[in-house]
Amino acid sequence: MKVLFSDQDYVDLSLEQAVFDAAGIDMVLAHRAVTEDAVIEAGKGCSAILLQCAPITGRVLDALPEVGLVARIGAGYDTIDTDACARRGVWVANSPDYGVGEVATHALAMALALIRHLPFYDRDVKAGTWHYGSAGRVRRCSDMILGIVGLGRIGKRMAHISRNLFRRVIACDPYIIDGDFPAYVERASLDEIFEQSDVVSLHTLLNSETRGMIAARLLSTMRPGGYLVNTSRGAVINIEDLVAAVSSGRLDGVGLDVMPEEPVPIDHPLVRHPRVILTPHAAFYSVEAERDLRRKSAQNIATWARTGQPDYIVVRGTKRPPGI
């Protein structure tokens, strides 16, 4: 059995190699197969694909009929056409629980840095200004309401670590029943999140329902001087509308770990904006989280090769690995 490792940013692939060697799987490296044609060319004869950003479409799957599983390195899977996979019996797997604490901690760190104006103070001090009021009014965190959009694993962890810092924690997630809301989190609609919250933190998947969901209408309902943090997917926000909201002063600060286009162009208005914190899609990262992520992603394929199904199922397929 062969697996295509289509694209990755790692210097040393000994971790994945060890998982596949133990399972008797040959690893085919493509390094940067991030177009349909490149995936098709590199994936010939492969039964599975391990990917970061490669597009997995109906065209790719039709050209590679031996592929029975695609496994994403990460929790999100927006570059994979899951409907096309389901129609063709192809399994889809991800790694949803590798860096839950890291992402939630990163989101909270961004929110607190914005509330306390830490990057703005840092900028002013380095420019020669030494005054507690240089960065504008600072409000008391314990008087604020935190709104969370998406109450999955990371959203719940964000609520848990934030609950004693904010006056209230409210959350919107129409796919979670009331009984799965923690006692310290109040259910709210998406409109209510933006109308009531002083800080909004996004923890939602990117799909047809959420793409561009955070746009001018919602942003215009936020309390003046509010904050927005996004550690989920860049394209859930209409970036042009966000630029307008922070430039007009409607938002006092924005923290973004993700952008619709990555890497973000150096001349993008948010890169230059003094009220914006940007990090390079790094919220997931710790040495331990990266190790868990890579091991679990590769193990999805090894487990499928042994048992006929991966460990973390996104789409339940029908295709069997060679030899089963």
N, C-alpha and C positions, 0 to 999 in steps of 0.2 A: 504494500500500500504506500502511495505517495501523497504528501500534503504540500501544497503551495503556501509558502510564507510570502505573501504578496508585497507587503510594505511595512517598514518599521524604522525606528530611529535609534536602535540600540547598537552599541559598539560590539558587545560580546553576546553571542547567541547560545552560549553553552547551556543555559538553563533550559531553553526550549529543546536543544539538541539532546540533552539528557532524558527529558520526558519522552521524546520520540524514539530514541535509541532503546529505552526500556520497553517500549511497546512494539518494537520491530517495524517502525514507520520511517520511511525515507523522507527527508525534508528538502524541498526544492526552494531555493532562495531567488526572489525576483528583486528585492531591495525596494524599488519605487514603482511598482506596477499600480498606478493610480488612475489609469484610464481603462475603459472597457477593452480596447484592443490589446493593451499590454497584459491585462489579466488573462484574456483568452489565449494569447501567445504563450505566456509563461505557465498556464495551468493545464496544458495538454497532458493527458494521462494521469491526472491527479484525482484522488477521491474526495479530498477535503481542501478547504482554503482557510488559512489563518490570516486575518487582515486587521489593519488599523483604519485606513481611510479608503480602501479600494472600493469601487462601485460594483455591487453585485446586482445585476439586472436580469430581466428575462432573456435579453440577447446574450449575455455572458453565459447563463445557465444552458441555453439552447446550444451554444457552441462547445460547451463542456459537459456533455451528458453523463460523464462518469462521476461528477461531483455530487455527493450525497449530503455534505455538511459544510456550512460556512460558519466560522467561529470568529466573533469580534473580540479584539483586545480592548475591553472596556465595557461599560454598562450600556451606553447608547448604541443604536444600530441604524441610524438614519441614512447611511449610505447603502443599506441592504434593502432591496425591494422584497419585503416579507410576503406580500401577496403573490409575487411571482414565484418565490420559493415554495410557498404552500401549494400552489397549483401544480408544481412539478415534483412534489414529494420530498423536497430538500429540507433537511433540518437546519435550523438557525439557533446558535448558542451565543451567549455572552458571559460576562463576568460581573454580576451586579453588586457584589458585596465586598469587593477587595479594598476599597478606600473610603468607606462611608464616613468614618471619623475624620479623615483628612479633609474631605470636601466640606463637611459641616463646620469644622474648625476654621477652615479658610474663609468660608462665608461669614462666620461670626467675626473673625479678625478684621475682615474688610468693613463690616458694618460698624464695629467699634472704632476703627481707625477714622472712618468718616465722621461718626458722631463726635468724637473727641478732636477732630481736625488735625490728627497727627501728621499726615503728609503735608498739610498746608503750613503748619507751624515749622516743620523741617525746612520747607522751601524758604520761608520768611527768614528764619535764623541764618541760613546759609547765604541769604541775600543781604544780611546785615541788620535785619529788623529784630529787636528783642522786646516783645510786648505780648502779654497774654491775650490781648484783644485783636491782634493783627490778623487773625484768620476769621474773624467774625464771631457772632454769638454762638456759644456752645450750650446746648441744652442738656438737662439731666436725663440720663438713659432710663432710669427707673420710672420716669413719668411717661415714657413712650410706649407705643403699641407696635409690636413686631407682627408683620403679616407674611405668611409663608404660602407660596403657590406651589402645590405639589407635596403631598404628605406621604411619600414613599419612604424607603429606608433612610435616605439622606435628609429629607424634610423632617422626618420624625426625630432624627438625631439633632438636627438644628434646633428644633423646638425644645428638646430635652436639655441641651447645654445652655440654652438662652433663657429658660423659663424664670430663673431667679434674677435676671438682669433687667427685664422689661416689666412694665406694669401689667400687660396682657400679651398673650400670644394667640393669634387667630390664624386660621389656615383654610385654604380652599383646595379641595380635591373631590370632584364629583364621583370618582371611582372607588372611594373608600367609604364603607358604611359607618354610621355613627359609633358603633361599638368598637371600631378600630381607631377612633380618635382618642389620644391620651386625655386623661381627666383635666390636664392643665392646658389643653388647646381647645379653643372655641371654634366651631364650624362657621364659616362665612362664605358668601358667594364671591366670585372674582371681583365684581363691582364693589362689594363691601370691603374687600381687602384694600383696594386702592383708595377708597373714600375714607377709611378709618385709620389706616396704618401710617405711622411716622417712618417706618423702615419696611420695605418690601424685599424679600429674598426669594429668588426663583429657583425651584428644584423640580423642574418638569422635563419630561421627554420631549424631543422634537418629532412632531408628526404633522399630518395635514391639519389637525385641529389646533395645534399650538404654534405653528409657523406664523410669525408676524403678529401673534396674539397681543403682545404688549405694544400698543401703538398710541397715537395722539389722544384718542378718546379716553382711554384709561389713565394715561399720564396726566391729562388735564384735570382729573378728579382728585389727584393726590393733594394732601395738605401742603401748602407752601412751605418750603424748607425741608421737605422729606428726602429720603435716601432710597436708592435702588441698588440692589446687589444681584449679580447673575453669575452663578457657577454651574449652570446647567448646559444650555446650548445657545450659541450666539444668535441663531436665527429666530428664536422665540420673540426677540425684540425687533421692532422696526427702528433701525439705527438712526435714520434721518429724523424721526420723531423724537428719539431720545436726545439727540444733539440739540434739537430745538428746545426741549424741556429743560435741560441743564443750562443752556446758554441764556434762556429767558429768566432764570432764577427760580423757576417753579420747583426744581430740585436743587438742594444744597450740595449734594454730592452723589457720585455714581461709582460703584466698584464692579469691574467686569473682569472675569477670568476667561471669558469666551467671547468670540466675535464671529459674525457671519462669514468673514473672510479671514483666514489665518495662514501665515502671520498677518497681522494688521498692517496695512500700508503706513509707512512712517509719516506720510503727510496727511493722514486721516485727522479730521478735526478733533476727535476724542483723544488722540495721542497728545495733542498740544493743549488740551483744555486743562485749566488749573484746578478744576473741581472734580477731576476724574482720576481714579486709581485703576491701573491696568496691570494684570499679570498674565503670563504666556500660557494659558491653559494648563496651569500648574496645580490647581486645587487638589487634584487626586494624589499629588506626589508626596511620598516619603520613601526612603530606601525600602522599608518593609512593605509598603503598599505596592510599589512597583514589582517587587519580587512575587508577592501574592497574585497580582494581576497577570503577570506573564505565565506563572505556573498554572493557574486555573484556566487560562485561555488555551494553553497547549493541552492540558489534561482533558478538556472537553473533547478534543479529537481522540486522544488515547482511550478515553472511556467509551466513546462511540465505536471505535475500532474493536473493542473487547466485548461490549454488551449490546451494541446496536442503538444506543441513545446517549447523548451527551449529559453532563452533570447539570448544566443550567440551560433549560429549554426555553427558547423564545417562540419558535415555530416547531410543532411536532410533525416530523416528516415521515415518510414511508420507505425511503431508500435505505438499503442495508450496506454496510461496509464490505469490502472484499473478504471472503472467507466465512461469512456468517449467513 
